[in-house]
C-alpha cells in the first residue's frame, strides 16, 4: 500500500527523476506547451505551479530558489519577467492538462501540459480563419509574389513589342 506517499516515483531513480522533472519544467516554461504522458505531467505540474507562484514576486530570494530548479538563465528570466506577471491575478491553477489519447507503441496516456493563458502561434490562427492549414497560409503569399513577377515580365515584353512596332 502507498498510504501517504507524496509523489509518484515514475519507476526511476531519484537522480533520474529530478533531472527529468527539471528538464520538463524548463521546457514547459520555454515553449509554454509540452506533450508527455499523464503521470509525468501530473508530477511536473506540481513543481511548475510552485515555481510560478514564486515568480509572481520578483525578489532575489525567489530568483535564487527558482534557480536551484531551472539552470537556464534565459528561461529563469522569462519566468520572472513574463510568466509571473501574467499570472499575477490568479490564485493557482496556472497549468492545464489536455488528454490526447493513447501512444501507439505502449498505449500510454498522452497529454498536453500547457500554461492556462497559452495562445497558438499566429500563423496557425490565420490559417484557421482562412479555412486552410498553416502550410497553405505560408505558401499563399509566395504564389502571389510569383504571379506579380510573371505579370511584370509579361508587361515588359508587351511594352518592348509595342516599341518595336
C-alpha positions in Angstrom: 0.0 0.0 0.0 1.1 3.5 -0.7 -0.7 5.4 2.0 0.6 9.0 2.5 3.1 8.7 -0.4 3.6 12.3 -1.5 4.8 11.7 -5.1 4.9 9.2 -7.9 8.5 7.8 -8.4 7.7 7.0 -12.0 9.9 3.8 -11.9 13.1 5.9 -11.9 16.0 6.5 -9.6 16.0 9.8 -7.6 18.7 11.4 -9.7 16.9 10.5 -13.0 13.5 11.6 -11.7 14.9 15.0 -10.5 16.8 15.6 -13.8 13.7 14.7 -15.9 11.5 16.9 -13.8 13.9 19.9 -14.1 14.2 19.4 -17.9 10.4 19.1 -18.4 9.7 22.2 -16.3 12.3 24.2 -18.2 10.7 23.0 -21.5 7.3 24.0 -20.2 8.4 27.5 -19.5 10.4 27.7 -22.8 7.6 26.5 -25.1 4.6 27.1 -22.8 3.2 23.8 -24.0 4.7 20.3 -23.9 3.4 16.8 -24.8 4.1 14.0 -22.4 2.5 11.1 -20.5 -0.2 11.7 -18.0 1.7 10.5 -15.0 4.8 12.7 -15.8 2.6 15.7 -16.5 0.9 15.4 -13.1 4.3 15.3 -11.4 5.8 18.1 -13.4 2.8 20.2 -12.8 3.4 20.3 -9.1 6.9 21.8 -9.5 5.8 24.2 -12.2 3.0 25.6 -10.2 5.2 26.2 -7.2 7.8 28.0 -9.4 5.1 30.2 -11.0 3.8 31.1 -7.5 7.4 32.2 -6.6 7.8 34.1 -9.8 4.8 36.3 -9.0 7.0 38.3 -6.6 10.3 39.2 -8.2 12.9 39.2 -5.4 16.5 38.0 -5.1 15.4 35.2 -2.7 12.7 33.9 -5.1 15.1 34.1 -8.1 17.7 32.1 -6.2 15.2 29.5 -5.1 13.9 29.1 -8.6 17.5 29.0 -10.0 18.1 25.8 -8.0 15.5 24.2 -10.2 15.9 26.0 -13.5 19.5 26.1 -14.8 18.9 28.1 -18.0 19.3 31.8 -17.3 17.1 33.0 -20.2 14.2 30.7 -19.1 14.6 31.9 -15.5 14.4 35.5 -16.7 11.4 34.7 -18.8 9.7 33.1 -15.8 10.1 36.2 -13.7 9.6 38.9 -16.3 6.8 37.4 -18.5 5.1 34.3 -17.0 5.0 35.5 -13.3 3.4 38.9 -14.1 0.9 37.3 -16.4 -0.3 35.0 -13.6 -0.4 37.8 -11.0 -4.2 37.8 -10.7 -4.6 34.0 -10.5 -4.5 32.2 -7.1 -3.2 28.9 -8.6 -4.2 26.6 -11.4 -1.6 28.0 -13.8 -1.4 24.9 -15.9 -3.9 22.7 -17.7 -3.7 19.0 -18.8 -5.4 18.1 -22.1 -5.9 14.5 -23.0 -4.8 13.5 -26.5 -5.3 9.7 -26.5 -3.0 6.7 -26.3 0.5 6.3 -27.6 0.9 3.8 -30.4 3.7 1.7 -29.0 2.8 1.1 -25.4 -0.7 2.5 -25.1 0.4 5.1 -22.5 -2.0 8.1 -21.9 -0.6 11.0 -23.8 -1.5 14.5 -22.7 -0.6 18.1 -23.4 0.6 20.1 -20.4 0.3 23.9 -21.1 0.1 27.2 -19.3 -3.5 28.3 -18.9 -3.0 31.5 -21.0 -1.2 29.8 -23.8 -2.2 31.0 -27.3 -1.5 29.2 -30.6 1.1 30.9 -32.9 -0.3 33.5 -35.3 0.4 31.6 -38.5 -1.9 28.8 -37.4 -4.5 31.3 -36.3 -4.5 33.0 -39.7 -4.7 29.6 -41.5 -7.7 28.6 -39.3 -9.5 31.9 -40.3 -9.0 31.2 -44.0 -10.0 27.5 -43.6 -6.7 26.1 -44.6 -3.6 24.6 -43.0 -0.6 26.6 -41.7 1.5 25.4 -44.7 -1.1 26.6 -47.2 -1.2 30.0 -45.4 2.6 30.3 -45.8 2.6 29.2 -49.4 -0.2 31.7 -50.4 2.0 34.9 -50.3 4.7 33.1 -52.2 2.3 32.3 -55.1 1.0 35.9 -55.2 4.6 37.2 -55.4 5.4 34.8 -58.2 2.4 35.9 -60.1 3.3 39.5 -59.7 6.8 38.8 -61.1 5.4 36.9 -64.1 2.8 39.7 -64.7 5.6 42.3 -64.6 7.7 40.3 -67.1 4.7 40.0 -69.5 4.1 43.7 -69.3 7.8 44.4 -70.0 7.6 42.1 -73.0 4.4 43.7 -74.3 5.9 47.2 -74.0 9.0 46.0 -75.8 6.9 44.6 -78.6 4.9 47.8 -78.8 8.1 49.8 -79.0 9.4 47.7 -82.0 6.2 48.3 -84.0 
